Every structure is written in structure tokens, then in C-alpha cells.
Amino acid sequence: MTLEEEFLYYYVAYDLVVHHKFDIIRIGRASKELWLEKKVANTSHVVRLSQKGFDWNNQMIQDLEQVQQEIKRLKKTLTGKSITFHSVYISAFPPVNGSNTLSDPIKVKDMKSIQIQVYFSGNAYRSELKRLYQDLTIPYQEPIYPTSEVEITKETAHLKEKLIEIHNKRTREIQSLFENGKPIFTYLFLLVNVAVFILLEINGGSMSTATLIKFGAKYNPAILEGEWWRIVSSMFLHIGYLHIAMNMLALFYLGNAVERIYGSARFFIIYFLAGIIGGLASFALSPQLAAGASGALFGLFGALLFFGVLYKKVFFQTMGKNLLFIIGLNIVLGLSLPQIDNSAHIGGLIGGFIAASIVFLPKKKKRSIQLVMLLVYVAAASSLIVYGTTQTSPELQLQVVQQLIKDGDYKQTIDVINEQVENSESFKAEFLFYRSFAFIKLNKQESAISDLEQTVQLKPEFAEAQYNLALLYFEKSNLSQARDAAEKAYNLQPDNEDFKTLYNQLEENG
């Protein structure tokens, strides 16, 4: 390569980087290649400057085939919907046999959104560079060559040094984005969650409803009575070994990333604010008992999405597409699997994004945005609280009824069920069953029998209702009806010792 060609190589690269804001994505010192990129509208323009020369056209074709494989790998880090690749060969002479046919775009095999344009400088460098700049939709300025070989060498070295300096500076800037903190709270939360899980297992088991409620799971009836601390405490409880294992694995990877990006103090705030919004969303939209760090973990997803808004290119070059896929997959699974509390997941995701925008990133401050997002957070939390305290879903009322029975407040149990039973066809059998239990405790056997008869008519497979009805019939000396109900209960649950004992007793008396 001549001095003029080497100068032209670095001059074009410097012009594109400094004057037209292209990013350096690769500097190959050994292979004499420079790869630059800039997104214009929805197209990513990638320029590859190469100092390679070819004697024959098939040699260049082989080179372009290798380049196509590189482009396919590179596509994962680019944000444009389509890619136009510009391969510029700084060479004195084009290869023999057919280089003139390469003025037309080359389609990349199996990738319709990518095309390659080829340019040769050579003696016709002016027209080729003009074509390159025209394809890039940027103004072309004729390079001015130094007048002596010494000046050319000096200027070439200067341009090369500046490009390496720009690339190194950009690399350090990107690296510094992930060095704002160490995962202190990540590991602390891991230890706390595991310790609490062991505590649950020792005191009744993490799968026990009573144990979960005792240690602070999200339980709507208790929250409605004023136990709002459950929104936070439930973040550190997990139901079963698989639940704790999956969540702690997610915390390890997500926590490491978020705490290193945002720093420990911001991470702490994001984790709790997201977990609280996730818990409130679950309280407002899901009446089931719930526990787990999922709301806070999805909040960490939200924090990474906010990072992606501020640093879109870095986001997609590092974690972006994989992160979006994982979020989408989790939401789909949450919508398709009823046992997953999707309201906590989505609430946490949104809460994490809002929380990240409140604390913002280290060394970045936008007070107006931070204040607005703080107000948005307060409004979202308040709305969920208001909605959750005023909604009267049948599932929630069943939980209220269960708590009233547990507390021994049977009259209030009957009052609550009287308001619900006629307006809830899908849970009418359950309401009637619980009301019959309250009637039994209040020595109103006839009312209890009436409710149980309606219960088994609506839901014949309700084994507990059949059993209670058999007991009441037996007390009334209606042995035939008692035997019939006991047989149904026993057939539904033959392993239940109480059902078996009553059935055998009635058979013996039959």
C-alpha cells in the first residue's frame, strides 16, 4: 500500500467519525480494517474500510463471503431494522475479472434486511468516494493530500492516533457505565431471602398457608384490617424450593447488573419501590395469597429498560434483545399459568422503570423528569390502594369469610355471605358451605342442612359438604340420607380417614 492510500484510509475514517458522528465498532490493527456504524432513520449503515488488495475477482468474493458471516453476528448489536453494509477497499487496482459488476448491491444470504455495497478507491477514488458519501446521504469533501512524503506520513500517523484515542475513550466511557457500584445489597438480599426461607421451613413449611400468613405473606383480608407491612414482608417469603431457587438465581444476575449500573444506594431504592408497587398491584388485582421477590425482580428489569432508554445503542450492544425476550417470555408465561401472580410482575416492571427514572443514573440529573416521575409513582401507588380497598371480588370475600371463621365471628360470617351468595354464581357453592359451617357453630342445624343440600346440588363433587351433610342427617336420625351422603364423600376421597370411619359406621348401623 502506498503512502497516499494509507493516508486516504485514515482520512476517510477520521472524516466519518469526527465530522459525521460515526461510531468506531472495530479497529483491526493486524488485519488493517476499520468498522464504523451510524443509524439513520431505521437503517444502520456499517462502513468497513479495508486495506486489502486482490489480484482476482474470486479472491474478493471469498473475502465478502467471510464478511457476510461477520455481519450476521454483528446484526444482534445493531438497532436498525435494516442494515446497509458498505465495504470500501482502499487499493490501487481493482481485481481482474468483473469488479465493475459490484456496483450493484449484494444481498446477504438468508438475511433479506441486509445488503452490501462495494467500493474501490484506486485511480477512480474520487468517483467511488462520492458514491459512498452519496449512499450515506452525507456531504462529500475532497481530501487534501499533504505535499511531501514526510507530511503524508506525519498526518497519517496523527489521524491514526486520534482514531485510536477516540475509540479508547468511547470504550472507557461504556465500561464506566457498568462500574458505578459493587453488588453489596444484591448479596445481602440473597442471604436474607434464603435465611427467611429456612425459617419458614423450620416453622411449618414454606408451602403451608398458615405459616405464610403468620410470617407476612400478602394476604388481602389482613391488609384490609391495616397490616400494610405485608406488602414489604411478602417480598422476602417464597413458596417452595423451586420458587426460591428461580428467584434467587434471577436476583444474582439481575442484581449484579443493576447495582453495578446504578450504584448500591439507587439499587436499594429501586428494589423496594418496585417491590412495593408490585405488591400493591397484586393486592388490588389478585385476591390470592401471594409471596415472593418477583415484583422487585421485575423492577430490576424495568431499571435496565430505563437504562436502555438513556443508552439505547449500548443497551442493544450488550443485553437489550436478550432482556426484551426474557421479559416477554415471563409475561406470556404469567398470562398462561394461573398460579403465577402476573399483576405483581407487570406492576413491578412498571414500578422499577418509574423508580429508576426517579433516582436516575449516577452523574446524570434531570430534576424535572425526576420530580414528575415521583408524582407518577405516588399517584400509581395511591390508585392501587384505593382500588384495592374498594373492590369486592368473590375471591376476596371468600378470604374474608375464611378469616372470620378462623376468628370465630360466625354472625359476621353469615352477614358477609348473605351480601355475596346471590350475586356470585361461580362461587355460590363455597359461600353456602361456609355459611352452613357458621350455622352449625350457632346451633342452627336446619339452616345448615338447607345450605349443604344446595351446595351438593350445585357441586356434587364437594366431598367436605357431603361429609358435613351426612353428620347432620345422622344427628337427625335420617340414616338413609346420612348413609347416602357419607358414601358419596367416601367415594370422592377414599383415603380420608374421617370419611371412611363415618361410612363404615353407617354401614354397620344400616
N, C-alpha and C positions, 0 to 999 in steps of 0.2 A: 504494500500500500504506500502511495506517495504521500509526501507531507501535506499536499493540498487536499487529498482525500481524507486524511485523518483530521485535518482542521475542519473540513466540511461535516464530518461525522459528529464532532463535538459541538460545532456551531449550531447545527440543526437541533440537536438535543437541548442545548442551553436555551435557544430561542423558544422552543416549545415549552420548556419547564418554567423559565423566568417570565417571559412575555405573554404566554398563552395559558399558563396555570395548569399544565400537565403534571401529573404526579409520576415520580420515578417508582416503578414497581419491581425493577430488577436491573442491577448493574453486574454484568458478567465480565470481570477483568480478564479472565483467561480466554473466554470464548469470544471476546470482542463484540459483545451485544449490549444494547440498552433497550429496555422495555418501558414505555411510558403509557399513561392512561388518563383519559378525561371523559366524563359523562356529559353528553349534550342531548337535552331533552330525554328521550327514553333509549338512547343508543350510547353504548360505551365504545369509545374509539381507542383502540390499542395500537400504538406505533412501536414497531420493532426495528431498530436501527442496527444493521449488521455490517461488519467489515469483511464478510466472506466474499470470495470471488469464485466463479465457476467456469470451467472450460466448456462444459457441455450442458445442454438444457436438462437432461435427465438427472444430473447431479443437483441442480436447483430444485427439481421436482421432489427428489428424495428429502432435501432439506425442508421443503414446505410440508411434506407428509409428517416429519418429526414435529414441526411447528404446530400442526393441527392437533396432535396429541397434547401438547403444552396448552393450547387454547382451551381444550375441553376441561383440563384440570383448573385452569385459571378462571373459567366461567363461574365457578362456585363462589368466587370472591368479588365478582362484579355485580353492580346493581342495575345495570341497563337491561331492558327486555330483549334487546338485540345487540349484537357485537359486530363492529366492523374492524377488521384487523388489517393494518397497513404494514406490510413488510418492505422495508426500504433497504436496498443493497447499495452501499457506498463502494462502488467498484469501477475501475476504469473501463472495463469492457463487459457487455452482457454475454451470457453463454451462447455458444453456437447452436443453431437449430431451434428456431421457433420462439425465442423470447418475446418477440413482438406480439404473440398471441396472448400474453399475460396481462395485457391492458384491461381485459375484461375481468370482472370479479370471479373468484373461485369459491364455490360453495363447499363448506366443510361437511364431510360425510356424516350422516345421522344427526346433524345439528342444523336445522333449517334457519335458525335465527342468527347464524354466524356466516360471514363472508370475508374473503381475503382479497385485498388489493396488493399488487406487486409493483414496485418502482425500482428502477435502476438509475443511479446518478450518471456515472460515466461522462462521456463527452456531451451528452444531452441533459446534464444535470439541471439546467435552468427549467426546461420544459417539464421534467419529471418532478422537480420540487414544486413548481407551480401547480401541477396536477395534484400532488399530495396536499398542499395547503388548500386548494380548492375543495378537495374531498373532505377536508377537515373543517371547511367553512370558516377559515381564518385568513387574514390578510398576509400576503407574501411579500417579504422584503429581501432584495438581492443581497447575498453575503458579500462582504468586502474583504478580500484577501489581503493579508499583510504583504508588504513589498519585498521582503527578503526572507530567505530560509530561516535565518535566526529569529526574526519576528514571528514567522509562522509557528516555529517550534515553541517559542515562548508563549504565544497566545493560545496555542492548542493545550499546552500544559496548564495554563491558567483556567481555561474553560473546563478541562477535566477535573481539576482540583475543586472548582466551585460546584460542579455537579455532585462530586463525592461528598462535599461538605453539606450540600442541601439534602442529599439522601440520608446521610448520617444524622443530621439534625431532625429530620422527619421521623426517622426510626426511633431516636431517643424520645421524641415527643409522644409517639404512640406507646412506647414502652412505659413511659412515666404515667400514663393513664391507668395502668394496672399496678401501680406501686404506691398507692395512697394510704395503705394500711395493711396490717397483718391480721389474720383470721382469729383474733382473740375471742370475740363473742361467739363466733361460729363454733369453736371447740367447747366453750363454756355451755352454750345451749345444748350441744350434743351430750355433754356429761349430765346436765340437769334432766333432759328428757329420758335418758337411759336410767338414771337414778330413780326418777318418779315411776318409770315402768316397772322396775324391780320392786318398788314399794307397793304398787298395785298387785303384782303377782303374789307377794307375801301376804297381803291383806284381802284375800278373797278372789284374786284373779282379775286380769285386765278385761276379760270377756264378761265379767259379772256386771249386770246393770246396776245393782245396789252399790257395788264398790265404786263404779264410775261416778254415780251420783254423789256418793259420800265424799269423794276426793275432788269434786269440782267440775264434772263434765257439763257441757252445755245442755241444760235441762229447762225447757221453757217455763213450766209451771213454777219452778223455784226462782227463775229470773223475774217472772211477773210478780213474785212476792218480795222482790227487792234484792235478790242475790246477783247483782250485776257483775260482781267479781268473777263469775263463772265464764264470762266472755274471754277473760285473760287466762284463768287457770286451765280451761279446756285446751289451750294451745300446747300444754305440756303433758297431756294424757294421750295414750294410744291404746287402741283396741286390738290386742293380739300381736303375735310375733311378726307376722308379715307386715302389718301396718307400721310398727316401729322401725323395722328394718328398711322398708322402702323410703319412709320419710327421713330417716337419719342419713341414708345414702344421698338423697336429694339435698339435704341440708349441708352435707360435707362439700359437695361440688358447687352448689349454688352459693352457699355462704362464703366459700373461699373466693369466688369470683366477685360477688357484690361487695364484700368487706374490703377487698384489695382495691376496688374501683372507687368506692365511696368513703373509705376510712371507717374506723370502728364506731365512732360516735354516730355518724349518719346511718350506718348499718343498723345499729341498735334501735334508732328511731323508726327507720323503715320497717324493720321486722315487727315491732309492736303495733305501729299504726296500721300496717297491712293486716296483721292478725286480728286486731280489734274490728276492722271493717268486715273482714271475712266472718268473724264470729257474729257480728250484728246482722249480716246478710243471712247467715244460717238461722239465727233467731227469728228474723222477720219472715223468711220464705220456706223454712223447713222445720216442721214441728218435732221431728225425731230427735232422740238423744244423740248427741254428737261429741266427738273429741278428736284432737289431732292438731299437728302443726301445719296442716295443708294450707290454710288461709295465709299464714305468714310465709310459707314456702312459695306459694303463687305470687305473693307480694314481691319476693325476690325476682321472680320472672318479670313482674311489672317494672321493677327498678332497672333491670337490664334493657327492657324495651325503651325506657326513658333515656338511658344511655345511648341507645340506637338512634333516637330522635336527634340528639345533640351531635353524635359522631356516626352518622349513617354509614360512611364508607368504611371506617374502622370496624363498625359493628358487623357488617356483612363480610368483611375480610377475615373476621375471627370466629364469631359464634352465631351470627344472625340467622341464617337459613335453618341451621340445626335447632336453634332455640325456638323459632316460629313453628317448626314441625312438632317439637315436643309439646309446646303449649296447645297447639291444635289437636294433637292426639289425646292429650289429657282431657280436654273439654269434650271431645267426641265420646271418650270412654265414660266421662261423668254423666253425659246425657243418656247413654245407652245402658248404664248399670245403675239400677235404683238404689243400691246400698251406698253409692258414692254421693257425698254432700256437694253437689256441683255449685250450689249457691255460695258456699264458703270459698270454693275455688275461684269462681269468677269475681266474687266480692273482694277476695284477697288480691287477685291480679290487678283489678282497678285501683284498689286501695294502695297497693305497692307503687303503682305508677304515679298516683297523686302524692303519696308520701315522698317519693324521690324528687318530684318537682317542687315540693315544699323545702326540702333540705338542699336540693340542687347538688352539683358536683363540686369537689374541692377546687378552690381557686376560680370558681365561676359563681357569680351572683347576679340574679335578675330579680330585684326586690318586688317589682310589680307582679311578675308571674308567681313568685313565691307566696305573696300575700293573697292573690286571687285563688290559688290552689289550696291554701289553708282554709279559706272561706268555703271552697267547694267541699273539702274534707268534712268540715263541721256540718255543712248542710246535708251531705250524704249520710253521715252518722246519725244526725237528728231525724232525718226522714225515715231511716230504717228503724230507729227506736219507736217513733210514733206509729209507724205501720205495724210493727211487731206487737205493740201493746194494745192495738185496737182490733187486730184481725181475730176472727173466731172460727178457725178451721176445725172440722170434726176431729182431725188427728190431735190437735192441741187440746181440745175439750176432753178427749179420751185420756190424755195425760193428766189433765186437771182432775178428772174423776178418779183415776188411779191413785193420785196423791191424796185426795180427800178420803178415800177408803183406807189408805195406809195410815192417815192421821186419825181415823175413827170418826170422822164427821159425816155420818150417814144421812142425816137430814139434808145437809147442804149437797151431798151427792145426788140425792133424789131431785132436788130443786134444779141443779145444773142439767141433769139428764132430761128433765121434763121440758126444758127450753130447747133441747137439741134433738130429741129422739124422732120427732115427726118430720124434721127438716133435713134429715141425714139418712137417706135410703141406703147408701153404701156401707154405713157403719151402724145401722139400726140394731142388728143382732147383738153387737158388742155393747151398745148402750143399754139394751134391755137386760142383758146378762148382768152388767154391773148394778143396774137398779134392783134386780132380783136379789143380789147379794146384800144390798143395803136393806131391803125389805126383810130378809132373813134375820139380819142383825137387830132389826127393830121389832122382831116377832110378828111380822105381818106375812104369815105363810101363804095365805090365799093370793095376795098380790104378787108374791114371789113366784108362785106356781103359774099364775097368768102370764107373767113376763117370760118365764122359762119356756112355756108352751109356745109362745110367739117366737122365741129365739130359735128353738129347734125346728119350727116350721120354716123360718127364713133360712136357717143354716143347719141342716140335719147333721153335718159332719162336725158340729161344735161339741166335742166329747165332754168337756167340763160342764156344759149346760145339761147334757143328757144325764150325767152323773148326779148333779145337784137336784135335778128333777126327780130322779129315782129315789134319792134320800127323802125328799118332801112327800112323795107318794107313799113311801114306806111308813113315814110318821103318821100319815092319814089312813094307814091300813089299806091302801089301794094296791094290793100286792101284785095284781096282774099288770097294772100300768107301771109299777115300780120295776118289776122284772123285765118288762119290755124296754124301758129306758136304760136300765143297767146293762142289758145285753148289747144295746147299741153302743153305749160308752165303752164296754169291754172290747167289742169288735173293732172299734175305731182305734183304741190304744191297748192292745192285749198285754203289753209289757208294764202297764201301770198297775202297781200292786193294790192300790185302793180300789180301782175299778174291778180288778179281779176278785178281791175279797168280797165286795158287795154283791157281785154277780153270783158267786158260789153260795153265799149266804141265802140269797133269794131263791136260788135253785133248790137248795136243801129244804127251804120252807114251803116250796111250791107244791 
